[in-house]
Amino acid sequence: MILIGQFDSPFVRRTAIALRLYGMEFEHRPWSVFGDAQKIARYNPLMRVPTLVLDDGDVLIESHAILDALDQMAGTQKSMMPAGEARRHALKVCALGTGIADKAVSMVYETHVHNRATPAWIDRCLSQIAGVLGELEASRSRQKTEWWFGDRIGHADVTVACALRFLGDAHAGLFDLSEGWPMLAAHAAKCEALPPFIEIQQPFSVTPSST
Ligand SMILES: N[C@@H](CCC(=O)N[C@@H](CS)C(=O)NCC(=O)O)C(=O)O
């Protein structure tokens, strides 16, 4: 398999970490959505990442859909998505996590791609992120298990950790997790100490070629 996209993208990173945790081999093409847009377009007309090229040449897009396919390949026993009723709760935590990432990426594009920041949009993003952090903090507090949905790390854990890392890197100082969201701060620290998280990362830098 070939994974396209840079690891400073929270969406690419959550996909790569899941591949590692599943023990699935992949080649990495750290192409930038701006600088390498035409290369990405050969596989994905949306020119977005992550894009995953399967061994049979089929191309998967959208991190949720890519992870769903990986879960099927891994099989029910190993799947990083819980079954039964917990599945819908885990999917919601994943959606809240990618929602934070979406808003944080949007604020980067607003300030560094458009070269202007619309105050009403930035305020909206900030209040959406704050609201989601509150909901995730409450959710993690309710779950008494080692990981969000049991005794094994799952997509919800990885997704939230990747979103929090991106938020902190791209918007340093805006949300101090240790101040307002201690469960999330502890969750992020625990994930970032694991080998796949240490291996799969890229410092965020604001250039026209970033993410
Ligand atoms: N919903 C998508 C979001 C992916 C995303 O926003 N990727 C960014 C990089 S962090 C991207 O491709 N941006 C270029 C664009 O949207 O045109 C997913 O989960 O895969």
The ligand as an ORCA input file, in Angstrom:
! r2SCAN-3c Opt
* xyz 0 1
  N     -12.319     14.757      5.802
  C     -10.986     14.566      5.302
  C     -10.134     15.776      5.632
  C      -8.755     15.688      5.018
  C      -8.086     17.065      4.942
  O      -8.680     18.104      5.262
  N      -6.860     17.063      4.466
  C      -6.189     18.307      4.214
  C      -4.747     18.240      4.702
  S      -4.712     18.285      6.474
  C      -6.204     18.533      2.708
  O      -6.147     17.605      1.941
  N      -6.305     19.816      2.314
  C      -6.330     20.233      0.960
  C      -7.743     20.504      0.485
  O      -8.701     20.346      1.259
  O      -7.903     20.903     -0.662
  C     -10.398     13.286      5.898
  O     -10.786     12.923      7.020
  O      -9.583     12.630      5.232
*
